[in-house]
Each structure stands twice: as structure tokens, then as C-alpha cells.
């Protein structure tokens, strides 16, 4: 029995490690940085590294006050180890942060409940679509979400811990990770843990005991040491302008509106696939009971009464209750901010995984919730089968432009979106519970391993990002100024061009005309679809190169009509 126990303790973390390598690390360098968020974050890190300025956050030479520095510090530390900044060195810390976060989740839940709960919940979070997608990108979203998750997880340990001698140590962990969360997610890195932890402490009737200054004061010092130095340096350098823009960026009064709020809910449901439908079904069937229990729970608002009710709850019911509280606390902030901060949406997946994991545990081990898991499996699997059939007939059904470049994925699509869901459907009908769960795991591993790099490369090619990368590199080689007359700032130009990029409004044709005359040697990026309007406006230009969506032009220093031999000079193509 002892050997078996040790074997299980070894094999479960090994499963998490192997899965992390498969879904987060493999092929991470096989596609370029994705515009706009990834190239934006990496461009800031590159600028910080190039100018050896570890306090100021700048992009394209301009100060940015509504970002916090931790992501850029970690990225640049990785780049210094690898000797250069590239796709692998920039993405590696994010994949590592996800892996560490999943391990922490596993060990905390194992200590609160048991190993089976822990592995199921860890797998659900690790294999959620949103976690997989953003763990493969060098952005701040996963780092911020998982740092907040670490803060909450240690508060769970504090809540369930019965030994007073560990309370001070746990508060040190909580406030240290809260400090890191502030350095990653700004003010929200403090507010979300504050509201969530306060709510679960009040719910448990332990707020006075757990907030005892005797336990917390060392943690407060650690928090201040972590957070204050960078903020003091920024205030010293930039004064009120930093304070105003930094606070304004996280202003909780700025409600974005119903459209953006619905967008957040939609993105969460999409990002939590393939577990979304089980979560919706569970939350839907239990929502009324949850609300009623919370109302009745707080009718007697005495802390002693709350503590008495808390003590009567089973351990697993306590765990479900606090995760429900954390989910709705995070949801309030997500709705307020809309889709401005993706890390809020990713953070929602943590309590959602804990709630879903309990019901998957009961389905797998206790053979409950057959009806909910049946529909939760049937709906997405049928949808995936339809998508795979559409992929097979792609040239006839899908737009040719959309399908072009993904022909090599036809066979993987058949396997991933047809065979695996088909197995899941048969398994759920025949009540092969383990196979139902495993089919979701295999689906997400296959999706990450086979399709993710291809989809990212597809986006870069058809979105025109490869054009921008090429033009930035050409401008570097020719040592000329790069300018862009396009609808929005494309950060690929900033990252791949080793100097300041000039951005102008594409609708300002008069401005483009004047710019070309005054800066005849500059390389100018415009959208191909705008070339006709540029010609009609009488702007004389020379086409240097044309790509999928963008082209590069230069001022025409000659007038074709006045050439003696009436022949057009050769167009320069790179």
C-alpha cells in the first residue's frame, strides 16, 4: 500500500508535467509574434532591453503609464539567459507560469480535498481553450490571471488551515503574490483578490480571526517592499501624469456598456471549451439553490452564526461555496471592464474549473449527473463533427480565401473534430465515463499540438502580418525611415523595425501626398485596397513591394510623361 501511495504521488504530477510540455511548450517558436497584442508586449520588452531602462515602460519612444512592469522584466530576464529576444525566449516564461500555476492548483486542492479532485480540476483548467491559446503567446494575460489565482489559492489554504503557526507564513505568501499581481495587472491585481478574499472570509465567519494583525503584519511589509519601489520611482520621474493615467486606466467607475459585458461572457464561454457546456448546465441547475443558500446564509449576519453554519458544511461544500464567491466577484469586475483586460476572462476559468471539476468527479467516481454531462458532451461533440464535415468540403462550402493555406489540416481536422467527438458521443451514450473525460483531454491535446501553430501561421499570412514583418526588415537593411498610413497601429512594424515608426491616419490623402514629397526616401506602408484611391488623388508613388494585404511604396522622383524614351522605369521589388 505504501508503494502504491508513493507511486500515485509521483505519477499525477508527472501527468501534469507531460501535458504541459505537450500543450504549452512544443512548437512555441514555429510561428512569428501575433499582431497586435503579442507584438505590442514584446516590442515594449525589446525597447526596455535595448535602452537598458528597467523602470520606464515605453513603446515606439512614447511613455506608457497604464501598464505594469513585471511581464517585461520576466521576458527580458529570459531573453538575457537565451542571449536574444525571439519567439521562444519571450514565450517560455508564460508557458512556465502556466505550468507552475497548474502545479500549485493541484497541490493546494490535494491538501484541501483529495488527489482525485485535484487532478480532475487541474486537467480541466490546463486543457481549457483560453488557457492553451494564451499560454502560447507572449502577453501579460496568463501571467496576471495566474498570479491572482496563486493569491486566492493560498487564501484557501489559510481558510482551511487549523494550525495557527502557519497563518503568518500563509499571509506572507498571499501578500507576496498579491504584490506580484499588482506589478503584473495593476490595481486590479489588488482589488480582485481583496474583494474575493474578504467575501470568503466573511462567508466563513472567520474574518476577525484571519485578519488578526498578529498574523498579517509581516505580510504587509513584504507586500509594500514588493509593490512600492517601482511605483515610487515612476512617481519621482513622471509625477502627476503617471498617477493620473495609471489610476485612470483601472478606473472601476468606467462601465463599458452592455455590449462589451456580453462580449466578456461570450469570450469566457468560448475560452472555457470543452468544459463550457458542463459548467453552464451545472450552474443553471444549481443557480437558484446557490442564490437561496447565500440569502439564507446571511440572514443571520452575526459572525458567530456564520461560523457555526460554516462548520456544519462538508469540506467539499465549503470548497464549492468559496469558488462560487470568487467566480461572481471576478465576473463583476469582468463585466465592468468589458473585454479590455483579457486576464480577467482567463481568471474566471480558475473558479469555473473548480466548480466543474467537482461535478466531473461525481460523474466519474460516484456515477452522478448523467443527464447534465450527457447534454454537455453531446452538444459540443455534434458541433465539432459538423465543423469537420465542413472542413472536408472546404473548397465548396467555405470561402476560398479563408480555406487557402489550411489544406494540410484536412486529415488532422477529420481525426480531431470527427473521430474523437464521435468516440465521446458513443462513450456518453454507453456510460463509459472515463472515456468521455479522456476524449475531451485527447481533443485538446491534439488541438494544441497539431492545429495551434498552423492557425497562428495562417493568421499571420492572411492577416498581412508577414508583409509587415518583411517590410520592417527591408527598412532595417536599407537604413531608411519607415512610415505607415494604415487604419491602426501595427505593432509588428515597431517590433521588427529597429527604430521609431511614424503612424498616420490612412484617410488623410493630402497628408500622404505632402509626406511623400517632403520625405522622398522614406518607405511607406499602405493597404493594397487603398492604392486606387491614392492614384486617383494624383499621388505619384513607386511600388516597392506588394503582399497579401499591405504594400510598400516610395515617392516617385520622376515624371513618366516627361521621359524622353517614353518607357517606364523598372519597378523595384524586394
Steps between C-alpha positions, in 0.01 A plus 500: 500500500784738582663430163168563321451826689848624405445389142179704472670803658764480229282418200239777537750791496680321215175501300466876551863556396472289183173669402652844559792419270266368231245782501704807599865450402520294179513708177493827696762646266346378173290813436580873518368740761129565449384857440378696684523407867798265487714727283397794719616334824820363349577834333479669843729234650745541211506878544561461873785260427656705221507822701581323831209687660339259748271754666343691211254319275521634145361405161625657180682759711189609694439447872220259596357543850212252508719186486688338785858376462515138622431332166773705329752427775437125484507498119825691485656279767417199280641679196824577684537130589441394139721780368233658279133586482304264277178298496635228731670722758198732521235226517685265732427695825126500424490124435702452821262727696205289383675177598592633846142624546353159413741327739405742780130440432554125518690503830268751673183309408668172592569636848143633536307210345676203342721396208215397269326837528834674454600322179156539340480874576861556392439324168182698436679833547817393317302376199260794468522660156572850633783380723658305214473790253641768730770276649648488149515880469748743654238724661428608855160326524597153629759644739251743659217245520718230654664733752153599623413130507808428716391774742151349531632143533719588799198671659318165460781334695472769767125447524520123535817494711443413868857556619560857620877479455462495119267801478779760493687306232186465287430873529856565379432284194162663438629857517820422310305357207250785532795740464621316190144510370497880537831520311338294224132601489512845661236605754275210395768261623420631848127572476382160373689297766392756765129469420514124447697421817292740711179340371609141575631596845168669584309201361699264725446715808876522554575855388601629845725205575668475161554877472676515836790748471717254692495271195494756224753776577807323354301427184407869470868594519582245228215636285625859535862399426378323186268772371632839611850535344389504134199724573713747699760515220227563240339775711844655555572502124159589360304652788128561467481389136589144606253498791217639286541263205581195714193539720281605209594183310352285777209727591224269624236768437555465123225255411551404137137417418271202445653408163851464642366319808325242282823472300686405819250226583522370143881497507501318833261233371713461187827494693375240749432242228468199507367530856265792429179305458553295816562824693189668351285196579631471855471873572156512339360210701654621825471879456171541685621280784829695519321837522251375760775347711701823492198708600409267784866475601521875566160549662675441829788745452672429829852372441448227758187381316686506167786302650257248646335448160842477334612229741189295419584492129688207353853571377401469135197730551729760655730470200212543252362796694824699505563433130150620417574820696832552320336436161230762549743754652723464192196505269393840639839650414502331160157641415605849614813504284365312199761333281767762578689265730519143370665379820169551682332253263782248548481542878128408487602157370671417832188495726297364206743205476468438875119498479490286185764265636284407799215389276732316262638322809149397604427389143817291476525361852150511649314449171280809542393782263454270201239728345702823527824344372306325221373830354825681584689244291246449221461869402870589448589162346225522239611858425859382449389218270309752286811722489715206388256417219506865396880479497488201268285694257694817562561601141128486426351629824758733651634811339805409291709776653420376849582137425810573292809408697328247726477211253759304696263500800223304325612160635572630855160673495330170417678326788469778757155640419332180381645180643571624855156664549337189350676288762379746765139470382505119505669505840245732660211297356652172623601667831869447450577782741878487494501494118271808490746694715804367313346591163497866610861476616618338176299754297673798663849346489454424129362846436798666665765272357374477141291806419613791720830583320331459160216734597743763630705481180177520300399817686841657437489417129143597417480791741795664328734477798765318298496799262564740788782285638665487159469876442641584844800276432554658155491850653759387756725364228470812284535727807202717404215648703184291515157665492151350499174647365270225629178481707667414833841458652656170401748404769673248275659798325620639833646170618674393177620852411794616712394862517201732542207432263284792387126424501245717315129480430444313175208728404727806489596478131615862493727426791637194317565710189689761696688240697625321188618832351677610817647156580576348159737232634264360764334162454124536553260215587141521371220249448480357148129582477584871542738518201223593256386789721863615529542501121169681447613769742799566276766371736804385308657196659724210413387152609785328680318183602148362534393225740178336609340810651762774518746652257808720529534815289744785457476846348543501121788734425427510127206579275435217253333733248814716472741212439663530155472134405145480640588177682411434859798436728531158661304461820708407803377178659661357813 
